[in-house]
Amino acid sequence: MSQLIRLIDRFTSATGRVTRWLSLFMVLATCSVVVLRYLFDMPSIALQEGVMYLHASLFMLGAAYTWQQGGHVRVDVFYRGWTEERRRWVERLGILLLVLPTSLFLLWASWEYVGNAWAIRERSQEAAGLPFIYLLKTLIVVLPVTLILQAIAELLRTFTGLNTDSDINTNDSSEANHHG
């Protein structure tokens, strides 16, 4: 069980590292849009759409990583005073009654929509736009898949007592210290 948790955590951590780079690219692309448009009077629809793609990718790919790192919203008014066992039960119920059903529904509801976009290789309606709308729409399916995987890891963690910090945060912080 602990190996499965570590495997999912490594995958989620890898998507988080990719997402970090996407945020940097989004900032650079946004600056480029502004410079090209207002300094050189050369607007770029493709670059503007690229910013939109990066923005969507950042949120859709970063959701599971944010959860893994404890960056999601949690109301701590009651939670903070509870025992560890009670917290685990609340976590289990939240995963089983909220996260998994919502993610499974999103996966089910979006499958045909994304499949249709792939079938016609959907492109931008703008002549100078990007021809990859079907790839962007794929993120609608990727989001629930990554959330389901992380939900499994978090659920198993409530039974094993393994802490997220044991593998992932240690690797990320040592990587940050190495690069920082």
C-alpha positions in Angstrom: 0.0 0.0 0.0 2.8 2.4 0.9 4.4 1.7 -2.5 1.2 2.7 -4.3 1.0 5.9 -2.3 4.6 6.8 -3.1 4.1 6.0 -6.8 1.0 8.2 -7.0 2.8 10.9 -5.0 5.8 10.8 -7.3 3.5 11.2 -10.3 1.6 14.1 -8.8 4.8 15.7 -7.8 6.1 15.4 -11.4 2.9 17.1 -12.7 3.5 19.8 -10.1 7.0 20.5 -11.3 5.7 20.7 -14.9 2.9 23.1 -13.7 5.5 25.4 -12.1 7.2 25.8 -15.5 3.8 26.4 -17.1 3.3 29.3 -14.7 6.6 30.9 -15.7 5.9 30.4 -19.4 2.4 32.0 -18.9 4.0 35.1 -17.3 6.6 35.4 -20.1 3.9 34.9 -22.8 1.6 37.5 -21.1 4.5 40.0 -21.0 5.2 39.2 -24.7 1.5 39.9 -25.6 1.6 43.3 -23.9 5.0 44.3 -25.4 4.0 43.2 -28.9 0.6 44.8 -28.7 1.4 48.2 -27.1 5.0 48.8 -28.0 5.1 47.4 -31.5 1.4 47.4 -32.4 1.7 43.8 -33.4 -1.1 41.8 -31.7 -0.8 38.1 -31.8 -3.9 36.0 -31.5 -1.9 32.8 -31.3 0.1 34.1 -28.4 -3.0 35.3 -26.6 -4.6 31.9 -27.1 -1.3 30.3 -25.9 -1.7 32.3 -22.6 -5.2 31.0 -22.3 -4.0 27.4 -22.9 -1.3 27.8 -20.3 -3.7 29.3 -17.8 -6.1 26.4 -18.2 -3.2 23.9 -18.0 -1.9 25.5 -14.8 -5.2 25.0 -13.0 -6.2 21.7 -14.5 -2.8 20.0 -14.0 -2.0 21.7 -10.7 -5.2 20.8 -8.7 -3.9 17.4 -7.5 -0.5 18.7 -6.7 -2.0 21.6 -4.7 -4.0 19.0 -2.7 -1.0 16.8 -2.2 1.0 19.8 -0.9 -1.8 20.9 1.5 -2.5 24.1 -0.5 -6.2 23.5 -0.9 -8.9 25.3 1.1 -9.9 23.7 4.3 -11.9 25.3 7.1 -9.8 24.8 10.2 -12.2 26.3 12.7 -13.2 22.8 14.0 -10.6 20.6 12.3 -7.7 22.1 14.1 -9.0 21.0 17.5 -9.9 17.5 16.5 -8.0 14.4 17.3 -5.9 12.8 14.6 -8.4 9.9 14.3 -11.3 12.2 13.8 -9.4 14.1 11.2 -8.7 10.9 9.3 -12.4 10.0 9.4 -13.4 13.4 8.0 -10.7 13.1 5.3 -12.0 9.6 4.4 -15.6 10.8 4.2 -14.7 13.9 2.2 -12.8 11.7 -0.3 -15.5 9.0 -0.6 -18.5 11.3 -0.6 -17.2 14.4 -2.3 -14.0 14.1 -4.2 -14.4 10.7 -5.9 -18.1 11.1 -6.9 -17.5 14.6 -8.3 -14.3 13.5 -10.2 -16.0 10.4 -11.5 -19.0 12.4 -12.7 -16.8 15.0 -14.4 -14.9 12.2 -16.1 -18.1 10.6 -17.3 -19.8 13.8 -18.3 -16.8 15.1 -20.3 -15.7 12.0 -22.0 -17.9 12.3 -25.1 -17.3 16.1 -25.3 -13.5 15.6 -25.3 -13.8 12.6 -27.7 -15.8 14.8 -30.2 -13.1 17.5 -30.1 -10.5 14.8 -30.9 -12.6 13.3 -33.6 -12.7 16.6 -35.5 -9.3 17.8 -34.4 -11.0 20.9 -33.2 -9.1 24.1 -33.9 -9.5 27.8 -33.0 -12.2 29.7 -34.8 -9.7 32.5 -35.4 -7.7 32.2 -38.6 -4.4 33.0 -36.8 -5.4 31.0 -33.7 -3.9 27.8 -32.4 -5.0 24.5 -34.0 -5.0 22.5 -30.7 -8.3 23.1 -29.0 -8.8 19.3 -28.8 -5.6 19.1 -26.7 -6.8 21.9 -24.4 -10.1 20.1 -24.0 -8.3 16.9 -23.0 -7.4 18.7 -19.8 -11.1 18.4 -18.8 -10.5 14.6 -18.6 -7.0 14.8 -17.2 -8.2 16.9 -14.2 -10.5 14.2 -12.7 -8.0 11.4 -13.5 -5.2 13.2 -11.5 -7.7 14.0 -8.7 -8.9 10.4 -8.5 -5.3 9.2 -8.3 -4.4 11.6 -5.6 -7.7 10.8 -3.8 -6.6 7.2 -3.7 -3.2 8.1 -2.3 -4.8 10.4 0.3 -7.4 7.8 1.3 -4.8 5.1 1.7 -2.7 7.5 3.7 -5.5 7.9 6.2 -5.3 4.1 6.9 -1.5 3.8 6.9 -0.6 6.9 8.7 2.0 7.8 6.0 2.7 11.5 5.8 2.9 13.4 2.5 6.0 15.0 3.8 7.9 11.8 4.1 8.8 11.5 0.4 7.5 14.3 -1.7 8.1 17.5 0.3 11.6 16.3 1.2 12.4 15.7 -2.4 10.9 19.1 -3.5 12.7 21.0 -0.8 16.0 19.4 -1.4 15.5 20.1 -5.1 14.6 23.8 -4.3 17.7 24.1 -2.1 19.8 22.7 -4.9 18.4 25.0 -7.5 17.6 27.9 -5.3 
